């Protein structure tokens, strides 16, 4: 895992928080989900395994919000707190990202991750959001900036 990813996980999750990771490959199309503590995700051996999987073609996704301690799956009921809003831009990414950056409708993003050429994950750090407000805001972000509507569900 690159230093950027280590910094990202360290900034976005507190010590001992639970993180959901999803590894997805094109072929075979069998996703692998892991739910681990931040310390496990940042451990050198675990990062080496993630790098190996990424080298074999797996895309690695991290849930934007921490899960409750002891969670085994990434579900709405598992989310410990709403800490980030996000939008997944997969189509016309450069144009849509430029429009988002130029907009006065939203504050500047906390993080912008380039997942592949022209595709982006955009995150905003938030406070005092409940799940209903998060879902409503995610839907509005997707509509306003052409994000993937499938990514508007809290989990």
N, C-alpha and C positions, 0 to 999 in steps of 0.2 A: 504494500500500500504506500503510495507516495506521501511525502511530507504534507502536501496540501490536504490530503484526506485525514491525516493524523490531526492537523490543526483544526480542520472542520469538526471532526468528532469531539475534540477537546473543548472547542468553543460552544458547541451545540448541546452537549450532554454533560451533566455534572458527574463527579465520581460516584460509582455504585449504581448509576441509573441503568435501566434496561433498554437495550437497543434492538430493533428488528432489522435484520438484513435479508435481502432477497437476491439470490443469484439466478439469473435467467440466461439460458443459451438458446440459440436458434435451433440447433440440432444436437442432441435430441431436445425437444421442447418440454423439458421437465424442470420446473422451477424448484429451487432448493431454498427453504426458509430457515434462518437461524435466529434465535432470540438469545442474546448474550448481554452481559454487563459491559459497560464502557471499558473497564479494565481488560476484559477478555478480548474485545475487539481491537484494543490498542497493543496487546501483547505481541512481541516480535514473531512468535511462532504462528499465531493466528493471522497476522498481517501477511506472513509469507504464504500461508495457505490461500488467502484471498488473492494475492498477487498471482499465484499459480493458476487458480481458477480463472482469473481475468485473462491470463496469458493463453489459456485454452479456449477462450472465446466467451466466457461468462460475463454478462453485464452485471454489475453489483449496484443494488439500490439500497438506500438507508431510509427507514421511515423518519419523517420529519419531527416527530414528537416522541418523547420517552414513553415506555410502557410501564404498567404497574409491576412492582417487584413480584417475581414468581410467575409472570405471564408466560404462556407457552406458544401463543399465537398472536398475530397482529389483527386485532379486531377493535371495533369502536369501544367495546367494554374494557379492553385492555389498556387504553390510553390513560396515562397518569395525569397529564396536563397538556393543554394546548400551548405550545411555545412558538410554533411557526405556521405561517400561511405560505402557500406555495402554488406555483403554476408550472405545468409541464408544456413546453412549447416544442412541438415536433414538426410543424408544417410552417414554411415561410419564416423560419426562426429568426433570421437576421433582421428582416423587416419588422416583425412583431416585437422583437426585443428593442429595436430602435424606437418604436412607437411607445412602448412601455416606459423606456428611459425618458422620453420627451414629455410624457403625460404629467399633468398636475393633479390627476385623480388619485395617485398613490405615492407614498413616500419612496425614496430610493431603496432598492432591495438591499437586504443584508448580505446576501450571497447570490451569485450567478454562476452556475456550473454548466460548462459546455460538455454535454454528454456524447456528442459526436458532431461532425460538421453541420451547422445550421440547426442544431437541436439543443435546447436549454432547459434546465431546472432553475427556477427563480424562487428564492425564499425571502420572507420578511420575518424578522423576530418580532413577536407580539407579547403583550401582557394583558391579563384580565379578559381573555376570550373563553367563552364556554363552547361546547361542541356545536350547538345550534348556530351560534354566530359565526363560528369557523366555517361550517358547511355553506351557509348563505354567502359568506364573503368569497369562498373558493369558487362558487358558481358564478358570482359576479365578475371575478378576475378572469375566469375562463371565457366568459362571454365578451368582456371588454377587450381582451388582448389575444383572443384566438387560442386559448389553451385547450388541452385535452379534457373534454367534459367527463371522461371516465375517472379523472383524478380529483374530482370535487367531493368525494366521499371522505369523511374524516379518517378512515383507516388507510 
